[in-house]
Amino acid sequence: MSSVSLWGVPHGMACAEEEATQYVSFVEDFTAQCVARNGVQILVKSSHPTRRLRVWLDRYHMGTGTGDRSRTDLEPGGEPQALGCSRSSTGPQEWRIVRGVFLD
């Protein structure tokens, strides 16, 4: 008999997702296009030494969700993947982790 969390997700699955997202981080880079907007380039990467991750991200612009959801696979020790600038021409934007899973 498997345990079930309060949200109806099997306990083991919720723990696996939670564990995977612990290895996802955002980093910044100073690209010319973003610096020109008084921002920085936002990138996402995995810090897990051996396992591949799949992560889903939601984009927020000026504090409001845009409805844009992206999915990306992150390799262990791989290069960070660019998401966009921390500022658009009209205001700040950010990405938030929705879900993450190990691919192996």
N, C-alpha and C positions, 0 to 999 in steps of 0.2 A: 504494500500500500504506500503510495507516494504522498508526501505532504503537499498541501496547497496553501499559497499565500492568501492574504485578504483580498487581493485583486483577481483571483482565479488563475494565476500563473503558477505552474508547478514550482515548488520551492527551489529545486535544483536548477531550473532554468533561470529564475530570477537571480540566483547567486552567480551563475555563469556569466550573465549579462553584466551584472554589477562588477564582477572581477575583471572582465574585458575592458570596460570603460576606465578602469583605474590606470590603464596603460596608454590611454589616449591623452595627448597634450597639444596645446596650441603654442606656436612660436611666432616670433615677429622678425621681419626683415625690412630693411630700408630700401625699397625700390623707388626709382625716380617718380613713377606715376603716382604712387601713394604719398610720397613725401610732398609732391606738388599740391596735394589735397590736405596737407597737414596731418597725415596719417602714416600708417605702416602697413606692409603686406602681412596678412594673417595666413599662417600655414598650419596644417595638422600633421601629426606624426605619432608613431607608435614607439613606446619605450620598452616593449617586451623583447627579450633577447632571442627568442626562438619561435614564437607563434605568430601566424598571420591573423590580422583582425579585420573585421568589416564594421564600419561605423556609419550611422545615419546622423546627419546634422540638419538642424533648422536654422535658417538665416533670419535675423532680426534687424530691422532698419529703424533707427530712432526709437528703440524700445518696443516696437510692435512687430509681431511675427509677419513675415511676408508671404507665407505659404510655400516658399521654396524649400524643398527638402532634397538634400543630396546624399548619395551613398558612395563610399569609397573604401577600397581595400588597402590596408596598410601592411607593408612587409616589415619583418623584424630587422631593425638596423637600416631600414630604407630611408631614402631622402624624404624630407617633409613635402607635403603636397599643398600647393597654393590654393587658397579659397577666395581671396579678394582683399581689397583695402579695408582698413578699419574705419574709413570715412568714404562715403560716396560724395558726389557733388552737392548733395542736399543735406547730409548729416551723418552721424555715426552709425556703423553697422557692426554686427557681431554674429558669431555662430555658436550654437549650443548643441551639446550632445543629446540625442534622443535615445539612441540605443547602440549597443556594441556587442559583438559576438566574436568568439574565436572561430576560425575557419577550418581548424583541424580537429 
